[in-house]
Amino acid sequence: MAIKDPGLRVATVGLLLGSLLLVSEPALAQWIFAAKHIAGRINQLTQDDQNGKPTTQMATVVLNAPASNVYATAINIVKQNQAVTIVSQDAANLILKVSENNKNVALKVVPLSAQSSEIMISASAPVDGDASSTSIAANAILKICAQMNKKCSLGAN
């Protein structure tokens, strides 16, 4: 069914767009509410091989900070540590790969909004089987949080 009257067509399109905004506004409000409650909570995960030996440690956190600031802070922390070597750096995609003592670490910052972002870090698990409750990835996030004066803590995993 085609609407032939131009005024009615504009009104119908306006009504459809308006109803989409009404539906999307509560969804956006729910996302903002959820993000405020999970901000600073570090989640950790360890991936094991077939024998149950840890191979990769991962950690993630949502921060109330622009992604570009989070990425710049990570770069500054890495540059201050002479034991860390930058393997690759992609500022456009906010990806950083480094190595330290035969351990590889990859960082990705994902913009969630203009003022919030998510940090995702994966790291090689320690070869010596160090079963520390705080992984290399989570420690890296804690350093970034401290440098940015953000309160971060380990979540219950």
N, C-alpha and C positions, 0 to 999 in steps of 0.2 A: 504494500500500500504506500504510494508516494503522496507526500503532502505538497499540494500545488501552491497554496497561499504562502508567499515569502515571509510574511509576519508570523504566521503560525509555525512555519518551519524553524525560524529563529527562536521562537518561544519554546518549541519542543526540544531543540538542541540545548537551549539554556537550562530547561528543566532537567534533562538528562545529566548535563554536567554538574548542575547543582546537587542532584541526588548522589552523584559519585563523590562529591566533596563531603557531603554529610556522612557517607559511609566511610570514607578514608580518614576523616578527622578523628573519630574515636579510635581507629586502628593506630594512627600516629600517636595519639595520646597514650594508648596502652603501651606502645613500644617505648616511649619516653619514660613512662612510669617503670617499666621493667628494666630499662637500661640504668636508671638511677639506683635501683636496688641491687644490680649485679656489678656495678662499677667498682673496680678495685679487688674483686674476688678472683683469685688466680685458680684456675682449674688445671690439673695435671693428668697426664695419661702416659703410660709406658707401653710400648709395643714389644712383644717378645717374639723370639724365633720359635721354630718347631720344638725345640728342647726346653722351652720355658725361660731361656736366657734373655734378659733385656737387651734390645738392640737400639731402640730409639726412645727418647723422652720428649714429650710435647707439653707445652703449657700455653695458656691463652688467658687474656684479661681484657676487659673493657675499661677504657679510661675516659674521663671527661676532659679531653684535650684534643686539639686538632691533629690529624694524622701527620701533617708535615712537621709539627713540633716534636711529636713522639719519634719520628724517624730521625730528625736532626739530633735529638738527644742520644739515641742509640749510636749514631755515627760518632758523636763526641766521646761517648764512653769507650768505644772501641779504639779510637785514636789515642786515648790517654793510656791504654794498656799496651805496653811494648811486646808482651807475650802473645798478643792476638794479631793474626794476619788477615787482612781483608782479601777474600777470595774473589768476590764480585759484589758490585754495588749498582743498583738500578733505582735511581731517585724518582724516575717517572712512575714506576710501579711500586715504590716504597718497599723494595726487597734488598736485603743485605745478607751476604753469606760470608762467614769467617771461619777460621780454624785456630785452635790452640791446643798444643800438646796432643796432636793426632786426633782431636775431637772436632767434628764439623758441627757448626751451628748455623741455622737459617732463620732469618727473621722476616716477617711480612707484617706490614701495618695496613689495616683496612679502614678507610674512612667510613664511619657509620652516619655521621652528620657533619655539619660545619664545626661542631665543638665536641665531638666524641669519636673515638676510634677503638679498634680492637688490635691487640698485638698477638700474633701467633708465632711461637718459636718452637722449632724442632732441633734436637741435638742428639749426637751419637751418645749412646749410653756408655758409662765408664767400662773399660775392658776389665778392670780389676774386680768387677762385681760390687762396687760400692753401692750399698742399698740405702743411701741417705734418704730421709723422708722428703727432702727438698731437692728436686732435680736440677741439673745444670740449666735447663730451660726456665724453670721457675726462678732460680737465682738471678738469671739474666733479667727477667721481668722485674724482680724486686729492685735491682740496681737502677733500671730505668725509672721506676716509680719514685725511688728515693731522690734521684737527680732532678725529677720534675716536681718534687714536693707533693706527691700524690700518695694517699694512704692505700696500700695494697696489702692483702693478706691471703694466705693459702685457704682455699675453699675445702670443704669436706668432700673428698673424692671417694 
